[in-house]
Amino acid sequence: MARATMGREARQRLPLHWGVMSGNLFEKDASEKEAADGWFTAHCDGGSRGNPGPAGYGAVIEDPEGTLVARLSEFLGRQTNNYAEYKGLLAVLEWALRHGVSRLRVVSDSELMVRQMKGRYKVKSPGLRPLWEEAQRHALRLEKFEMRHTLRGGNKEADRLANAAMDEGMRKSASRQVSKPAS
């Protein structure tokens, strides 16, 4: 009788056969093996306070051994959240190309951007279309490129850098406004 068709009680009475377990319980899974095979991993995030509003991006890049090799961030002025997300992706891709990276896995909490980059969603916004096209061109220059979505918690450091860029940019904007002479 196939195990899948057995009742719950019958399954509980079957003896445990340790011989069926093979391999080391702590051996690396496939994604970890690939990472060690030349894959750099980047986490990128973008945000705006208001949409549009003061915007910025943040990104962190790790080498194949998991060592942090770059932190990137920039204040973008008044932009939309999606614009900031794409600028973060472009910063990561440009860094990878400048540093001779051939395999790049990008993790983002922007489901829209990930689906657009994978061709699952069309890019309808005229403001995002040129950014998407540039990101596609850059990604094609890499030997291998993957992109995946994560929940917000999976991008904490990139989110922190994006917020720091927005804070700094807003602080500088406020200090410039204060130092302008009154008319």
C-alpha positions in Angstrom: 0.0 0.0 0.0 1.4 3.4 -0.9 2.2 5.6 2.0 0.2 8.6 0.7 -3.0 6.5 0.8 -2.5 5.1 4.3 -4.6 6.4 7.1 -3.0 8.6 9.8 -2.9 5.8 12.4 -1.1 3.4 10.0 1.5 6.0 9.2 2.2 6.6 12.9 2.9 2.8 13.4 5.5 2.6 10.6 9.0 2.1 11.8 11.4 5.0 11.2 14.2 4.1 8.7 17.2 6.3 9.3 18.8 4.8 6.2 16.5 6.8 4.0 18.1 10.0 5.2 21.1 10.8 3.1 23.7 13.5 3.2 24.6 15.9 5.9 21.8 17.8 7.6 24.0 20.9 7.5 25.2 20.7 4.0 24.6 23.8 1.9 21.4 24.0 -0.1 21.5 24.7 -3.9 21.2 28.5 -3.5 24.1 28.6 -1.1 26.2 26.5 -3.5 25.4 28.8 -6.4 26.3 31.9 -4.3 29.7 30.3 -3.6 30.0 29.8 -7.3 30.6 33.5 -8.1 27.2 35.0 -7.3 27.2 38.4 -5.8 24.0 39.3 -3.9 22.6 42.8 -3.7 19.7 44.1 -1.6 18.2 47.4 -2.9 15.4 49.6 -1.7 14.0 52.9 -2.6 11.4 55.1 -0.9 9.8 58.5 -0.8 8.1 60.4 1.9 4.9 61.3 0.1 4.4 60.0 -3.4 6.0 62.0 -4.9 8.1 63.5 -2.1 11.7 63.5 -0.8 13.1 60.3 -2.1 16.2 58.2 -1.8 17.6 54.7 -2.3 19.9 52.4 -0.4 21.7 49.2 -1.3 24.1 46.6 0.1 26.2 44.2 -2.0 27.8 41.0 -0.7 30.5 39.0 -2.5 30.1 35.2 -3.1 31.4 34.5 0.4 28.8 36.8 2.0 31.2 39.6 2.8 29.8 43.1 2.6 31.6 44.8 -0.3 29.5 48.0 -0.9 26.9 50.2 0.7 25.2 52.6 -1.8 22.7 55.4 -1.1 21.6 58.7 -2.6 19.1 61.4 -2.1 17.0 61.9 -5.3 15.1 65.0 -4.5 11.3 65.0 -5.1 10.4 61.7 -6.8 8.0 58.8 -6.5 8.7 55.6 -4.6 8.9 53.5 -7.8 11.4 55.9 -9.3 13.5 55.5 -6.2 13.3 51.7 -6.3 14.6 51.7 -9.9 17.4 54.1 -9.1 18.5 51.7 -6.4 18.5 48.8 -8.9 20.4 50.9 -11.4 23.0 51.8 -8.8 23.6 48.1 -8.0 23.8 47.1 -11.7 26.2 50.0 -12.4 28.4 49.0 -9.4 28.5 45.4 -10.6 29.5 46.4 -14.1 32.2 48.7 -12.9 33.6 46.1 -10.6 33.6 43.2 -13.1 30.8 41.2 -11.5 29.4 38.7 -13.9 26.7 37.0 -11.7 24.4 39.1 -9.7 21.3 38.2 -7.7 19.2 41.2 -6.7 16.7 41.1 -3.8 14.1 43.9 -3.6 10.9 44.4 -1.6 9.3 46.1 -4.6 7.1 43.5 -6.1 6.1 45.8 -8.9 9.8 46.3 -10.0 10.7 42.7 -9.7 7.7 41.6 -11.8 8.4 44.3 -14.4 12.1 43.3 -14.6 11.0 39.6 -15.1 8.5 40.7 -17.9 5.4 39.7 -15.9 4.1 43.2 -15.7 4.3 45.9 -18.3 5.9 49.2 -17.5 3.1 51.7 -18.2 4.5 54.8 -16.4 6.3 57.1 -18.9 8.6 58.2 -16.0 9.7 54.6 -15.2 10.0 53.3 -18.8 13.5 54.8 -19.4 14.8 53.5 -16.0 13.4 50.0 -16.8 15.0 50.0 -20.3 18.4 51.1 -18.8 18.1 48.4 -16.1 17.3 45.7 -18.8 20.3 46.8 -20.8 22.6 46.6 -17.8 21.3 43.2 -16.7 21.9 41.8 -20.2 25.6 42.8 -20.0 26.0 40.4 -17.0 26.7 36.7 -17.6 23.9 35.8 -15.2 21.3 38.0 -13.5 18.5 37.0 -11.2 16.0 39.1 -9.3 13.6 38.1 -6.5 11.1 39.7 -4.2 11.4 39.7 -0.4 9.1 41.1 2.2 10.2 44.3 3.8 12.0 42.6 6.7 14.3 40.9 4.2 15.7 44.3 3.1 16.4 46.0 6.5 19.9 47.4 5.8 19.0 48.7 2.3 15.8 50.3 3.8 17.9 51.9 6.6 20.3 53.3 4.0 17.4 54.7 1.8 15.9 56.4 4.9 19.3 57.8 5.9 19.7 59.2 2.4 16.3 60.8 2.6 17.0 62.2 6.1 20.3 63.7 5.0 18.8 65.2 1.8 15.9 66.7 3.7 18.3 68.2 6.3 20.4 69.8 3.6 17.4 71.1 1.8 16.1 72.6 5.0 19.4 74.2 5.8 19.6 75.8 2.3 16.1 77.2 2.8 17.1 78.7 6.2 20.3 80.3 4.8 18.5 82.1 1.9 18.2 85.8 2.5 14.7 87.1 2.9 13.4 89.1 -0.1 
